Amino acid sequence: MEERKIVVNGVGLAVRESGRGEPIVFLHFGGGNLVMWDPVVPFFEASYRCVRLDLRGHGRSDAPPSGYRLEDMALDVLGVLDALKIDAVHVVGSSLGAEVGLALSAIYPDRVQSLVCDGAFSSEYGPYGVHEAVDLSSDPEALAQLGKLLAQPEATYPSAEAFIAKKRQGWEEGGGWNEHMAAVAAYGTRQLPDGQVVNAWRKWACDEYMGHYYAYRFEAYYEALECPVLILPGREEADDVLVSDAIVGFSRLVEHCDIVQVPGAVHPIGWMFVPREMSQAVLDFHQELSA
């Protein structure tokens, strides 16, 4: 498996490649990294040229002080494709990766053959939103939550083991933990000069991303798509009326859009708990496109 750093827009991005065939790029969730795809890639390597990368501010990629809008990260992915001489690619994205993949597909439609979204399920506001308010400025509760998040200092840990233990506690409360999650956490540490350990997704990167997030209207991206789309909601998304209605609404904005709920999948970590089933959903989708 080839791993290297590709400099795009002045940012070094960690990239791994394996397999042969049609190119497919896998984009991880926020706070994750390319290691999350370890249990997934083996299902694709026989027929696909699999490309994984750490988005800026994640994993072993550089963490510049800015550039965390979806359009910025989509441009990074485009730069990686250019460096690898890939004209058009299948995109599979989880959460943040789905949002970046959606932006990439909407802005550069000639570069994307198909898009799989385990994320970008609803907007925060608007006709496909999950809040009653018009926007963030008129939503005191959301404003308070965002303000609290931005005011928090960056968490530091005395060791990688302490960081992983904290991650385990959070994920066990929110969805689950296994050896693949542990590998993602271990890869996602960064040691400071004083020996303290922090999340590779540095606070400034997360804060800038969240500062833009509430203004995104994903319907605008879906409306611009020219490629076929597969949306993979998890159990919670399928059971949430507002989110499931938004997913159906988004699907109607796209000429070809399938919605599949994979049994046992929990967003955004289903890829690490039911990798065979998640991968098969993508492979079935691709087979449908080629039929």
N, C-alpha and C positions, 0 to 999 in steps of 0.2 A: 504494500500500500504506500503510494507516494504522498509525502506531506512536505509542503513548502510554504513560504511566505511570499505573497504577491503584493507588490506596492501599487495601490490604486488611489488616485486623488491624494497622494502624499501619506496614505495610511497603509501600514503593513497588515495584510489579512492572512490568517492561517487557513490553508486549503489542503484538503486530502482528496485524492483521486483513486479509484479502483474500478475494475470491470471494463468491459468493452461493449460498444453498441450505441444506440441513441443516447444522447446526453440527458441526464436528469440531475437537477440541483436540489439539495435538501437544505432548508433554512430553519434553524432552531428557534425555540421560544425565548422570551426575554429572561435574562439571567441564566440561560442554558448555554450550550455550546455544541460543537459538531459531534462530540462523543455520544450525544443522545441517540444518534442514528446507528450506533454500533450493532444493535440487534436487528436493525431494519435492512441495512445495506446488503447483507448476504442474500436476501430474497430478490435482489435486482441485478447483482453483478454479472450474472450469466448473460444478460441481454441488454444491459445499460452501462454506459460510462457514467459512473456515479461520482458526483462532485459534492463535497461538503465543505462548508466554510464557517468560520467564526465571524459573525457580524462585528462591525467596529464596536469596541468597548466590551467585547466578550472573549472568553477563553484566552487563546494566545495571540489574538489580534491586538493591534495597538488601540489605545483608549485616548483619542484626542479630546481636547476640551469642548468640542462642539461637533455638530454634524449628525444629530440623532433624530432628525425628521425622517419619515418614511421615504421621502424622495431622495434624501441623502444616502440612505442605506441601499435603496434600489439602484442608485447610480454606482455604488460600490460593487454590487453584484454584477451589474452590467460590465464594469471594468474587469472583473475576474473572468467573465465569459469572453471578453475581447482578448485578454491575455492568454486564455486557453484556446483561442481561435474557434470558439463555439458560436455558430450563427444563430441557432434557435435551440431552445431547451424546454424540457418538461420541468415544471416547478412543483415541489412539495414543501409546504410551509406549515409550521406549528406555531400558533398564537402570534407573537411578534413576527415570526418568519412568514406566517400567512399574510400578515398585513404588508410586509415588505414585498412579498411575491405578488400580492394584489396590485400594489403601486407599480412594480416593475411591469406587470402584464398590461396595465392600463396605459402607462406612459410610453412603453416601447413594445407595442403589440406585435411587431414583426419578429421579435426575438423570443417569443414564448409560444410553444406549441400547445400546452395545456397547463392548467393550474389546479392544484389540490389545496384546499383551505381547511386546515384544522384551526380555525380562528377567523377573525374579521366577521363574526357572526351577527353583530348588530352595531349600530352607532350609539353614541351616548345620548345624543339629542336629535331632534328632527323626526320625520315620519317613520324612520326605521330605528328610532332611539328607545332607550329603556328608562328615560327620565321624563317626568311630566313637564319640567321646566323647559323654556325655550333654548337656553344655552347655559354655560357654566356660570356666567355672571349673575344669572337670576336663580341660581340653585345654591342656597346657603349651606345646605348639608354637604354637597359635593365640594364646594369651595373650602369648607372647614377641613374635610378629609384630605384634600390636596395640600392645603396649607400645613397641616400636621405632618404629612409625609415629607414635604420640602424642608421643614424646620428640623427634622431629625438629623443628628450627626451621623457621619459614616461609621458603620459598625466595624470594629477591629477585634481580632482574636489572637490569643497568644500562640496558636499553632494551627496547622492545617487540620489536625484532628478535631480541635475545638470548633473550627468552622464547619466541618462535615457533620459533627454532632448536632449543631444548631440547625443546619439544613435538614437533617433527618427529622428532628423534632417538628419543624414546620411542615414538611411534606407528609409526615405520618398523620398530622392533624388535618391536612387538606386533601389527601388523596391516596397516599401510599408511599412505600419505600422498598427498593430492592437493590440488587448489586449494580444494575445499570444506573439507577439514580445516584448511588454512591460514587460511581465512576465519573458521572457528570460533575458532581460536587468537588471531587478531588481535582479534576482538570480545571475547574473554575476558580481556583484559588490564586491569589497574587501576593507575594511577600514584599513588604515595604523595606526600605533601607534599615529601619530600626528593628527588623525581625518580626514585627507584627504582620498578621495575615488579614487580607481583605478579600471581598468578593471581586473577581475580575471585572464584573459589571459595576464600575465605579459609580459613586453617588451622583457625580455631575452628569454622567451619561444617563442614568435612570431618571434624574430630575428633569433633564431637558426633554427626554422622550415623553414623560408624563405631562410636562408643560404644554406639549402640542396635542396630546392624545384626545382631550375632550373636544377639540375643534374638528376632528376628522369626521367626515361624512362618507362612510364607505360606499354608500349608494352611488356617489359620483364616480368612484373607481369601477364599480361593477358595470355601470352604464357604458363605460368606455371599453370594456373587454371585447376582444374579437375571438378569443380562444375558448375552447370548452372548459368547463369548471366542474370539479367535484367538491362538495362541501361535506365535511365529516364532523358533525356535532357530537359532543360527548353526552353522557346520560343527563347531566344537569341542564345542558342547553336544550336538549330535546324536551325536558319536563318543564322548562320555563316558558310560559305562554308568550311573553313579550319577545324573548330571544327567538323562539321557534317561529313566531310570526314574521320577525325581521328576516330570518333565513329564507323563508318561503318568498318574502317580498324581494329579496336580493336575487333569488333564483329566477324570478320572472323578468329581471332586467337583462338577463344573459340569454343568448340564443340557445345555447346548449348547456344546461346545468343539472347535475344529478345531486341528490341529497341522500347520504347513506349513514345510518347510525350503526356503528360496529359494536356488537355485544361486548360488554366489559370495558369499553373505552371510556376513560375519564380525561377530559381536556385539562392540560395539554400533554399529559404523560402517558397516554394510551400506547404510544409508539414503543415505550419501554416495558409495558405490562402485557400487551397483546400484540406484539410486533408482527406475528404471522397473519393475524386477522386484519390488522391495519394495512399491511403491505398487500394482502390479497385484494382488498377493496380498491387500492390504487391500480394494481395489475389488471383487475377486471374492468376498471374504467378505461384504461389504455387499450385493452383488447376490444372493448366496445367501439372506441374511436377508430380502430384500424379495420373493423369489420365492414 
